[in-house]
Each structure stands twice: as structure tokens, then as C-alpha cells.
């Protein structure tokens, strides 16, 4: 565990972008947005 914390402070990389994308997909699954299907909601978001 200590290695991962030390590594996260030393290396400028993050998984924040992937986490954000996953969160948007989960929100879109829960929110209808009056779109006919899931693909249309993804296109609306981008």
C-alpha cells in the first residue's frame, strides 16, 4: 500500500479521465434524457 501512495505522488499519471468517463456512462444509464436509446444519449453527451 505504501508503494502505491509513494508512486502516485512521484508519477504525474492519473486514472481520472477513465473514472470520469465511467461515471458519465453510469449517469447516462440512470437518466433517460428523452432519447430513444442508449447510443443516442452517448452521442448527445459528446
LINQUI-V642015 format. One record per residue. N is the residue number from 1. RES is the residue in one letter. SS is DSSP state (~ for helix, > for strand, _ for the rest). OMEGA is omega as a letter, one per 20 degrees, with the letter a starting at -180 (NA if undefined). D_LAST is the distance of its C-alpha to the last C-alpha in Angstrom with 2 decimals. Layout:
# LINQUI-V642015
n=(N,N)
res=(RES,RES)
ss=(SS,SS)
omega=(OMEGA,OMEGA)
d_last=(D_LAST,D_LAST)
This chain:
# LINQUI-V642015
n=(1,2,3,4,5,6,7,8,9,10,11,12,13,14,15,16,17,18,19,20,21,22,23,24,25,26,27,28,29,30,31,32,33,34,35,36,37,38,39,40,41,42,43,44,45,46)
res=(X,X,X,X,X,X,X,X,X,X,X,X,X,X,X,X,X,X,X,X,X,X,X,X,X,X,X,X,X,X,X,X,X,X,X,X,X,X,X,X,X,X,X,X,X,X)
ss=(_,~,~,~,~,~,~,~,~,~,_,_,_,_,_,~,~,~,~,~,~,~,~,~,~,~,~,~,~,~,_,_,_,_,_,_,_,~,~,~,~,~,~,~,~,_)
omega=(a,r,a,r,r,a,a,r,a,a,a,a,r,r,a,a,r,r,r,r,r,r,r,r,r,r,r,r,a,a,a,a,a,r,a,a,a,a,r,r,r,r,r,a,a,NA)
d_last=(36.35,37.74,36.63,32.95,33.18,35.05,32.65,29.59,31.44,32.53,29.47,26.45,23.96,21.83,19.69,17.66,14.37,14.95,16.13,13.08,10.87,13.71,13.94,10.44,11.31,14.71,13.73,11.75,14.94,17.07,15.44,15.82,13.81,16.25,14.25,16.54,15.11,12.91,11.02,10.16,8.89,6.52,5.32,5.58,3.80,0.00)
